[in-house]
């Protein structure tokens, strides 16, 4: 005999695998967005350092305005990036909860399967014991 809910167990496992794959994709996207944000922050710092170096030398007003505009633009982009990362975190947490729920359902079915297999094993052993008892009693009757 096999486990009667084997199909449901396989479906739960497949669902869990797909959810984990989706969560992995969201995680990769999250990491890329964080890398992008860090790149923008590094560019801002590099721009500030460059501006400070040029301030020591003779620098034109247009160049200072250009650097200031660049810094403001990057700052706005970093803020937008913060919002994007926040949204991704929300999606990631929701997906994580889905994965945990799928894992819980799969594990429940695995426990049921283990219990069913144990029950089947006990029934089979009881039948084997009964058969061996019958054979032993028949042999005993034949000897006497």
Order of alpha helices (4+ residues) and beta strands (2+ residues): alpha-alpha
